[in-house]
Amino acid sequence: MKIEPHNSFTGMPVLDNSVLSADLAIEARALVKRFDGFTAVDGVDISVPRGAIYGILGPNGAGKTTTLRMLLGIIDPDSGYRRLLGHERPTDVARRVGYLPEERGLYPAMKATEAIAFLAALRGVPLKEGRRRGRELLEEHGLGYAADRQIRQLSKGMAQQVQLLGTLVHNPDLVVFDEPFSGLDALNQGKLERMIRSLAERGTTVIFSTHVIAHAERLCDQIAIIAGGKVPFAGPVDAARDRLRPQVRLETRAQDGLWRTALPADARHEGKFWFFTLPESGVEPLLRALIEGDAGILSLSIERPGLHDAFVAIAGEAAARALEEAPEAPVERKGRR
C-alpha cells in the first residue's frame, strides 16, 4: 500500500486515493494511541463497508471506545491513517454521522422533545424542524406520551431511548453506537436490535462496540475482534466461525467394536454421545465405517462452531474470560426524581 507524504493539516500519512474503496464507509490502517506511556490501541486495521452492520467485539478495556473516538475524530491517533465517509478529516462529515457514546448524558431539566431537538441542532437541523422530528420519532417508537416530560422524570431506559432517537434525528449516513445495549432490559434490547436492522435496510451504515457475543452474532455482517489494543481478526462473522472445523455429535447403539477405530483422535465419550471434530475427509467415509462396523447409528449431527468458540480460538482464553466477566450496567426501572 502506497503511503504519500504527511497531510499538512493533520500531520498524518495519507494513502494514495487510487487504493481507497468507494464502497467503504470507514477505513483505518495501523491506528495507534497511547496515554501516558500506555498503548491503548496498537496498530488497528478496520474496513467497514457502506450499508453494513459492523461490530467491534472485545472485553472492557480492550480499546474499543478509543478506536471509535479516533475513527470519529474526537481524538487523534498518534500514528496511522483513517478515512470516514471518504474524508481524511472526520470532523468534515460530522453532520452525516450519529454517535451514541457509552457515557450517556442529557440535560435533566430538558423535555424529551427538546432534548432531541437540541441534539439535532448540533448536527445543523433548525430547532423548529428538530422539535417536529423529535415528536414524530417519539410517537413512532411508542414514547409519544413522554414527549413533554423532563428527562429527570424518565426511567434510565427511557432516557437512553430518547438519546438514541437524538442520535438518529438528523438522518445520518453512518451511525456509531458505543456499547448501546448496556443497561437496557431484554425488551428494549430487542427494540434496539430491530432498529439497527431497520437502519441497515435503509442503507445506513451501523457500527457498534459490544462485549456481548450474542449481539454481534445475531446482528453483524462483519466484526473486528479486539483484545489488548490489537485486532487479531476483522472480516465476515462466517469467516471467523470458519476458523474452526464443525463438531460432530454421534449416538450409537453399540458400545464398542471395530468401528471405534474410525473415530478421530479427539473423540470423547460423554453420556450417550461421542463428540469430535469433523475429519478433513468429511462425513461420508466416517458414515461408511460406522455402518460397515455395525455401530448402529441412532443419531448424528454436525454443528458449526459459534462465534464464542471462534472468539476463544482467535483472541485466547484470557480475553474470552474477560469478555464473559465484564460487568453489565444495572437496569434502572424506576423513574429518577
Sequence and secondary structure as in RCSB ss.txt:
>XXXX:A:sequence
MKIEPHNSFTGMPVLDNSVLSADLAIEARALVKRFDGFTAVDGVDISVPRGAIYGILGPNGAGKTTTLRMLLGII
DPDSGYRRLLGHERPTDVARRVGYLPEERGLYPAMKATEAIAFLAALRGVPLKEGRRRGRELLEEHGLGYAADRQ
IRQLSKGMAQQVQLLGTLVHNPDLVVFDEPFSGLDALNQGKLERMIRSLAERGTTVIFSTHVIAHAERLCDQIAI
IAGGKVPFAGPVDAARDRLRPQVRLETRAQDGLWRTALPADARHEGKFWFFTLPESGVEPLLRALIEGDAGILSL
SIERPGLHDAFVAIAGEAAARALEEAPEAPVERKGRR
>XXXX:A:secstr
  EEEE TTT  EEE GGG  TTEEEEEEEEEEEETTEEEEEEEEEEEETT EEEEE  TTSSHHHHHHHHHTSS
  SEEEEEETTBSSGGGGGGGEEEE SS    TTSBHHHHHHHHHHTTT  HHHHHHHHHHHHHHTT GGGTTSB
GGGS HHHHHHHHHHHHHTT  SEEEEESTTTT  HHHHHHHHHHHHHHHHTT EEEEEES HHHHHHH SEEEE
EETTEEEEEEEHHHHHTTS  EEEEEES SSSGGGGGS TT EEETTEEEEE  TT HHHHHHHHHHTT  EEEE
EEE   HHHHHHHHH HHHHHHHHH        S   
